[in-house]
């Protein structure tokens, strides 16, 4: 399972490019995609580090 930290640049298959604004260790990450913030739950499907 990937490990994310605040300010990581990421890409999501549905939402596009964004950056991590919050981390709930091994539970979820909060990602700002510019127009909205999404909570992506582990194992972080379709979310990739850039």
C-alpha positions, 0 to 999 in steps of 0.5 A, a space after each residue: 500500500 502506498 504511503 502519502 504525506 502532506 503536500 505529495 503531488 498525486 493523480 486520481 483516475 477520476 478527479 485528476 491532479 491534486 495534492 495531499 492536504 491531510 493524512 489519516 494514517 493507514 485509513 484515508 488521505 484528504 486530497 485537494 483537486 483544486 475545485 474540491 477536496 476528496 477523502 480517499 480511503 485506503 487502499 487508495 484505489 486509482 490514486 498515484 504519487 507523481 
